Amino acid sequence: MMQAIELLLKDEAATIQLGEDLALALKAGDCLALSGDLGAGKSTLARAFLRAMADDDQLEVPSPTFTLVQSYDLRIPVSHFDLYRLADVSELDELGLDEALSDGICLVEWPENALAALPKTRLTATFSHIGDGRRVVISGDAVALARIERSLAIRSFLSDRGHGQARRRHLSGDASARAYERIVVNGRAAMILMDSARHKPGPILQDGKYYQQLAHLAEDVIPFVAIASDIREKGFCAPRVYENDLGAGILLIENLGSEGILDPDGQPVPQRYLESVRVLAHLHAQPVTRDIPLSDTLIHHIPGFDRTAMKIETSLLIDWYLPWKRGEKASNAERTEYFTVWDTLIDLLAASEKKLLLRDFHSPNIIWRDERSGFDRVGIIDFQDAMIGPTAYDVASITQDARVTITPDLCEQMLSLYCSERHALGIFNEATFRRDWHLMSAQRNCKLVGIWVRLMQRDGKPFYMKHMPRTFSYLETALRHEALAPLRDWCIKAGIL
């Protein structure tokens, strides 16, 4: 079991701050027992936790002393229990503790009155008076404690850089382990904190390497800092990095805004997509900078989107999607044929144009800045996995947005704009590019259909499966090009099409 966390809280403000920090650490299924004498700070912490979770400093938080439980429908549902007047442990069943934990967080004051009924994996925060302040010892489940340690480390990062009183609020998470916070410091514009601890190695897949290495994906925040600098130097809009702890994987960066390229109903705004594609065309016309210095001793080398990376990504279709679709794994013969097809397709890319690929250039990662002009209107916020490879990949990424349906008409408008911009900027082989667009679309969507299943089955994130029909539709579009006929034939034989 992980060692308990001991904290000294000098005043009520420190207790409130701890509640806010815990709101960024706990997740659905966590039970936090708050133990201590009357006036020790339990209710203060619970109130701060709830207000932070709601992002509402004025949220009414009545004491549940008489009702025994008060529930809140927040970003993560929270149930606040006060068991001081609990007559019998069996009452907890009626109060719905287990149901509350199934999809939310439970805060439990006076847990001593029902210890036998509380989850064994609970966290316990024990408060005691010490002078004018409080001592809090947090113990319990090691996995949850590690999350709390991480949140407290972020608070220390901010404090060490003069932002100890900063207000932290959850901003977003994504399909990776990264998380983002909105940081508000009095007297300056809100900033973004990126929480991206170094990637933990996975199972060895081939050549003594795990998936992250084979796919050349970022394992720390160094690529983000380097690529942000490179993009900005080339005249495009990426966040400034204000503060960093490269070893811990914590960055404090510029907030480019909150408006995206979708309308309030979640549908594409054609003008914004077209302007994003224009930016992409001009970025792809720039010379490649493979080695980006961050200091005298630290240089980031941008990896190539090579055969190994392309094939390990396409393996997600045969390793995850196909078994889910058919109910049985691919045979050895099917696997051999599938990867032989991909080797042949990748050979076609040998003479294709290769420039900086942002790799995830689509709606979740583009900020629209209407008050700006030129390239500064399009904020690029996700590029830590950038590589050097066929430029058609980025164009496929936005013209077949994985998170929103792009109509064939809008797709063709974007493709035509991209090609016209590239022709105006220099020598550009449109026929080869359009073939590569189909090839890169197929590669990307073979990856995505596998990712959606993996997120559901391995990571417990089933909501990504809603993108499956769209992704498969995009894949079918990609397979219409004559160069993709071998892959289309394989999919038909495998029962995928």
C-alpha positions in Angstrom: 0.0 0.0 0.0 1.2 3.5 -0.9 2.4 5.6 2.0 -0.2 7.9 3.5 0.0 11.6 2.5 0.4 14.0 5.4 -0.4 17.7 5.0 -0.4 20.7 7.4 -3.1 23.2 6.6 -2.3 26.6 8.3 -5.8 28.1 7.8 -9.2 27.8 6.2 -7.9 29.0 2.9 -5.4 26.1 2.8 -8.3 23.6 3.5 -10.3 25.1 0.7 -7.3 24.8 -1.6 -6.9 21.2 -0.7 -10.6 20.6 -1.5 -10.0 22.1 -5.0 -6.9 20.1 -5.6 -8.8 16.9 -4.6 -11.5 17.8 -7.1 -8.9 17.4 -9.8 -7.7 14.0 -8.5 -10.8 11.9 -7.7 -12.8 10.1 -10.3 -16.0 8.1 -10.5 -15.9 5.2 -8.1 -13.8 6.9 -5.5 -15.1 7.1 -1.9 -13.5 9.7 0.3 -14.2 9.3 4.1 -13.7 12.6 6.1 -12.8 11.8 9.6 -12.2 14.1 12.5 -13.7 16.1 15.4 -16.4 18.8 15.1 -14.9 21.9 13.6 -11.8 20.1 12.2 -12.5 21.2 8.6 -14.3 18.3 7.1 -17.3 20.3 5.9 -15.1 23.1 4.7 -13.2 20.7 2.5 -16.3 19.0 1.2 -17.9 22.4 0.3 -14.7 23.5 -1.5 -14.5 20.2 -3.4 -18.1 20.5 -4.6 -17.8 24.1 -5.7 -14.6 23.3 -7.6 -16.2 20.3 -9.2 -19.1 22.6 -10.2 -16.8 25.5 -11.1 -19.2 27.6 -9.2 -18.0 29.5 -6.1 -21.6 30.4 -5.2 -22.9 26.8 -5.3 -25.3 26.2 -2.4 -23.9 23.3 -0.3 -26.3 22.6 2.5 -25.2 20.3 5.3 -26.6 16.8 4.9 -26.8 16.3 8.6 -30.5 15.7 8.7 -31.1 14.4 5.1 -28.0 12.2 5.5 -27.1 12.6 1.8 -27.1 15.4 -0.7 -26.5 14.6 -4.4 -25.1 16.9 -7.1 -25.3 16.3 -10.8 -21.9 17.7 -11.8 -19.1 16.9 -14.3 -18.7 13.8 -12.2 -21.8 13.2 -10.0 -21.0 13.7 -6.3 -23.0 12.4 -3.3 -22.2 14.1 0.0 -23.1 11.9 3.0 -23.1 12.9 6.6 -23.6 9.8 8.9 -23.5 11.7 12.2 -27.2 10.8 12.8 -27.2 7.4 11.1 -29.3 5.1 13.2 -28.3 1.8 11.6 -25.7 0.7 9.0 -28.4 -0.9 6.9 -29.8 2.6 6.2 -26.8 3.1 3.8 -28.4 0.7 1.3 -31.6 2.9 1.3 -29.4 6.0 0.9 -27.9 4.5 -2.3 -24.2 4.4 -1.5 -23.4 1.6 -3.9 -25.4 3.2 -6.7 -23.8 6.6 -6.1 -20.3 5.0 -6.4 -21.2 3.2 -9.7 -20.9 6.4 -11.7 -19.8 9.1 -9.2 -17.8 10.1 -6.2 -18.9 9.9 -2.6 -17.8 12.2 0.2 -18.6 10.7 3.6 -18.5 12.7 6.8 -18.5 10.7 10.1 -17.6 7.5 8.4 -16.9 5.8 11.8 -20.7 5.2 12.1 -20.7 2.8 9.2 -17.1 1.6 8.5 -18.2 -2.0 7.8 -20.5 -0.8 5.0 -18.0 1.5 3.2 -15.8 0.2 0.4 -12.5 -1.4 1.4 -10.7 0.6 -1.3 -11.9 3.9 0.1 -9.7 6.9 0.9 -9.7 8.3 4.4 -8.8 11.9 5.2 -8.2 12.2 8.9 -8.3 15.7 10.3 -6.8 16.8 13.6 -6.2 20.2 15.3 -2.6 21.4 15.5 -2.2 24.9 16.9 -4.3 27.3 14.8 -4.2 24.9 11.8 -5.0 21.4 10.9 -3.1 18.2 10.1 -4.7 16.0 7.4 -3.5 12.4 6.8 -4.9 10.9 3.6 -4.6 7.1 3.4 -6.2 4.2 1.5 -6.3 3.0 -2.1 -2.8 3.2 -3.7 -4.1 4.1 -7.2 -6.3 6.9 -5.9 -3.5 8.1 -3.6 -1.2 8.3 -6.7 -3.7 10.6 -8.4 -3.8 12.8 -5.3 0.0 13.0 -5.2 0.0 14.1 -8.9 -2.5 16.8 -8.2 -0.5 18.0 -5.2 2.7 18.0 -7.4 0.9 20.3 -9.8 0.1 22.6 -7.0 3.7 22.6 -6.0 4.7 23.3 -9.6 2.5 26.4 -9.6 3.7 27.5 -6.1 7.3 27.2 -7.1 6.7 29.6 -10.0 4.9 32.2 -8.0 1.3 31.0 -8.6 0.6 29.3 -5.3 -2.8 30.9 -5.0 -3.9 30.1 -8.6 -7.4 28.8 -9.1 -7.4 25.4 -10.8 -10.3 24.0 -12.7 -10.7 20.9 -14.8 -10.8 21.8 -18.5 -10.7 18.5 -20.4 -9.2 15.1 -20.8 -8.7 13.1 -24.0 -8.3 9.6 -25.3 -4.7 9.5 -23.9 -3.6 9.9 -20.3 -3.2 13.7 -20.8 -5.4 16.1 -18.8 -5.8 19.8 -19.0 -6.7 22.5 -16.4 -7.7 26.1 -16.6 -5.4 28.2 -14.4 -6.6 31.6 -13.2 -4.1 34.0 -11.5 -5.3 37.4 -10.4 -4.2 40.1 -12.8 -3.6 38.0 -15.9 -5.4 36.1 -18.6 -6.3 32.5 -17.8 -3.7 29.9 -18.8 -3.8 26.2 -19.6 -1.9 23.6 -17.6 -1.1 20.4 -19.4 -0.7 17.4 -17.2 1.1 14.7 -19.2 3.3 12.4 -17.1 5.9 10.3 -19.0 4.3 7.4 -20.8 4.6 4.1 -19.0 6.0 1.3 -21.2 3.5 -1.3 -22.4 4.0 -4.9 -23.5 6.8 -5.6 -25.9 5.4 -6.1 -29.4 8.3 -6.5 -31.7 12.1 -5.7 -32.0 12.2 -5.3 -28.2 9.9 -2.2 -28.4 6.4 -1.4 -27.2 3.6 0.3 -29.2 4.5 3.9 -28.3 8.1 3.4 -29.5 7.1 1.5 -32.7 4.6 4.2 -33.6 7.1 7.0 -32.7 4.5 8.6 -30.4 5.5 11.2 -27.8 6.5 9.7 -24.4 7.0 13.0 -22.6 6.3 16.7 -23.1 9.5 17.6 -24.9 8.1 17.2 -28.4 5.2 19.5 -27.5 7.5 22.3 -26.4 9.8 21.8 -29.5 7.0 21.6 -32.1 5.2 24.6 -30.5 8.4 26.6 -31.0 8.9 25.5 -34.5 5.3 26.2 -35.6 5.4 29.7 -34.1 8.8 30.5 -35.7 7.2 29.5 -39.1 4.5 32.1 -38.6 1.6 30.0 -37.4 -0.4 30.0 -34.2 0.6 27.6 -31.4 0.5 28.2 -27.6 3.5 29.9 -25.9 5.0 27.7 -23.2 5.3 30.0 -20.1 6.6 27.5 -17.5 7.6 23.8 -17.7 8.8 20.8 -15.7 9.9 18.6 -18.6 10.8 15.7 -16.2 7.5 15.7 -14.4 5.5 16.4 -17.6 3.8 19.6 -16.5 3.5 22.6 -18.8 1.9 26.0 -18.2 0.9 27.3 -21.6 -1.0 30.1 -23.4 -4.7 29.9 -23.6 -5.6 30.4 -27.3 -9.3 30.5 -26.6 -12.2 28.2 -26.3 -14.1 28.6 -29.6 -13.6 25.7 -32.1 -14.5 25.1 -35.7 -17.9 23.6 -35.0 -21.2 25.5 -34.5 -23.2 25.3 -31.2 -24.9 22.2 -32.5 -21.6 20.4 -33.0 -21.7 20.7 -36.8 -18.8 21.9 -39.0 -18.6 25.6 -39.9 -17.3 25.4 -43.5 -15.5 28.7 -43.5 -13.5 27.6 -40.4 -12.6 24.2 -41.9 -11.5 25.9 -45.1 -9.3 28.4 -43.3 -7.8 25.6 -41.3 -7.0 23.7 -44.5 -5.4 26.9 -45.9 -3.1 27.1 -42.9 -2.2 23.5 -43.4 -1.3 24.1 -47.0 1.1 26.9 -46.1 2.6 24.9 -43.2 3.2 22.0 -45.6 4.9 24.3 -48.0 7.5 25.2 -45.4 11.0 23.6 -45.3 11.3 20.8 -42.7 13.1 21.4 -39.5 14.1 17.9 -38.2 16.2 18.9 -35.2 14.8 21.5 -32.8 17.1 22.7 -30.0 15.5 23.4 -26.7 18.7 24.2 -24.9 22.5 23.7 -25.4 22.1 20.1 -24.4 18.6 19.2 -25.4 17.5 18.7 -29.0 14.3 17.2 -30.2 14.6 15.1 -33.4 11.3 14.8 -35.2 10.8 11.1 -36.1 9.7 9.9 -39.6 6.3 8.4 -40.2 8.0 5.3 -41.5 6.9 1.8 -42.4 7.1 0.5 -38.9 4.9 3.3 -37.5 2.3 3.0 -40.3 2.1 -0.8 -39.9 1.9 -0.9 -36.1 -1.0 1.6 -36.4 -2.8 -0.4 -39.0 -2.4 -3.5 -36.8 -5.1 -2.1 -34.5 -7.7 -3.1 -37.1 -6.6 -6.7 -37.1 -5.8 -6.9 -33.4 -8.9 -5.1 -32.0 -11.5 -4.3 -34.5 -11.7 -7.6 -36.5 -12.0 -9.8 -33.4 -14.8 -7.5 -32.1 -16.6 -7.5 -35.4 -16.3 -11.2 -36.2 -16.1 -12.7 -32.7 -12.9 -14.5 -33.6 -9.3 -13.5 -34.1 -7.6 -13.3 -37.5 -5.9 -16.4 -38.8 -2.1 -16.4 -39.3 -2.8 -16.4 -43.1 -5.1 -13.4 -42.8 -2.5 -11.5 -40.8 0.3 -12.3 -43.3 -1.8 -11.2 -46.3 -3.0 -8.0 -44.5 0.5 -6.8 -43.7 1.8 -7.8 -47.2 -1.0 -5.6 -48.6 0.2 -2.7 -46.4 3.8 -3.2 -47.4 2.8 -2.9 -51.1 0.8 0.3 -50.3 3.5 1.9 -48.3 6.0 1.2 -51.2 3.8 3.6 -53.3 4.8 6.4 -50.9 8.5 6.2 -51.6 8.6 9.3 -53.8 5.7 11.2 -52.2 6.2 14.6 -50.6 7.1 14.4 -46.9 6.8 17.4 -44.6 5.8 18.1 -41.0 2.7 16.2 -40.0 0.7 17.5 -37.0 -0.9 14.1 -36.9 -4.2 15.0 -35.2 -5.3 18.1 -37.1 -9.1 17.9 -36.6 -11.9 19.7 -34.7 -10.9 18.9 -31.1 -7.4 20.4 -31.7 -8.2 23.6 -33.6 -9.1 26.9 -31.9 -11.0 29.5 -34.0 -9.9 33.1 -33.1 -12.4 35.2 -34.9 -11.0 38.5 -33.7 -7.6 37.7 -35.3 -6.5 37.8 -38.9 -4.5 35.6 -41.3 -2.9 32.5 -39.9 -3.4 33.7 -36.4 -7.1 33.0 -36.7 -6.4 29.2 -36.5 -4.9 28.1 -33.2 -3.1 24.7 -33.3 -3.1 23.0 -29.9 -2.2 19.3 -30.4 1.0 18.3 -32.1 3.2 16.4 -29.7 3.1 13.3 -31.9 4.3 15.3 -35.0 6.4 13.4 -37.5 7.8 13.9 -40.9 5.8 12.1 -43.5 3.3 12.2 -46.4 1.4 15.5 -46.2 -1.8 13.8 -47.3 -2.1 12.4 -43.8 -2.9 15.7 -42.2 -5.3 16.6 -45.0 -7.1 13.3 -44.5 -7.3 14.0 -40.8 -9.3 17.2 -41.2 -11.3 16.4 -44.3 -12.4 13.2 -42.6 -12.8 14.5 -39.1 -13.0 11.6 -36.7 -15.3 13.4 -34.3 -17.8 15.0 -36.7 -19.3 14.0 -40.1 -17.8 15.9 -43.0 -20.1 15.8 -46.1 -18.5 14.7 -49.4 -19.1 18.3 -50.8 -17.2 20.0 -47.9 -14.5 17.4 -48.2 -14.0 18.1 -51.9 -14.0 21.9 -51.2 -11.2 21.4 -48.7 -9.2 19.2 -51.0 -9.6 21.6 -53.9 -8.6 24.6 -51.7 -5.6 22.7 -50.4 -4.4 21.8 -53.9 -4.9 25.3 -55.3 -3.0 26.8 -52.4 -0.1 24.3 -52.9 0.0 24.9 -56.6 0.3 28.7 -55.9 3.1 28.1 -53.4 5.4 26.0 -55.7 5.8 22.7 -57.5 3.0 20.3 -56.4 2.0 16.9 -57.8 -1.8 16.9 -57.3 -2.4 13.4 -58.8 0.1 11.8 -56.5 -1.3 13.8 -53.6 -4.9 12.7 -54.2 -3.8 9.1 -54.4 -1.9 9.5 -51.2 -4.9 11.1 -49.6 -6.8 7.8 -50.1 -3.9 5.8 -48.9 -3.4 7.9 -45.8 -7.1 8.0 -45.1 -7.2 4.2 -45.2 -4.2 4.0 -42.9 -5.7 6.5 -40.4 -9.1 4.9 -40.4 -7.7 1.3 -40.0 -6.0 2.7 -36.9 -9.1 4.5 -35.6 -11.6 1.6 -35.9 -9.1 -0.4 -33.7 -8.6 2.5 -31.3 -12.4 2.8 -30.6 -12.6 -0.9 -29.7 -9.4 -0.8 -27.6 -10.7 2.3 -25.7 -13.9 0.4 -25.0 -12.5 -3.0 -24.1 -9.1 -2.2 -22.5 -9.6 1.4 -21.1 -13.3 1.3 -20.1 -14.2 4.2 -22.4 -17.2 2.9 -24.4 -18.4 6.4 -25.5 -15.8 6.5 -28.3 -17.7 3.7 -30.1 -20.2 6.3 -31.2 -17.6 7.4 -33.8 -17.4 3.9 -35.3 -20.0 4.2 -38.1 -18.5 7.5 -39.3 -15.0 6.1 -39.2 -16.0 3.0 -41.2 -17.8 5.2 -43.7 -14.6 7.2 -44.2 -12.6 4.0 -44.6 -15.0 2.8 -47.3 -14.5 6.1 -49.1 -10.7 5.7 -48.9 -10.9 2.2 -50.4 -12.6 3.5 -53.6 -9.3 4.5 -55.2 -7.9 1.9 -57.6 -4.6 1.8 -55.7 -6.4 0.6 -52.6 -8.1 -2.4 -54.4 -5.9 -5.0 -52.7 -6.9 -3.7 -49.2 -10.5 -3.5 -50.3 -10.4 -7.1 -51.5 -8.8 -8.2 -48.2 -11.5 -6.5 -46.2 -14.2 -8.2 -48.2 -12.6 -11.6 -47.7 -12.2 -11.0 -44.0 -15.9 -10.1 -43.6 -15.3 -6.5 -42.7 -16.9 -5.0 -45.8 
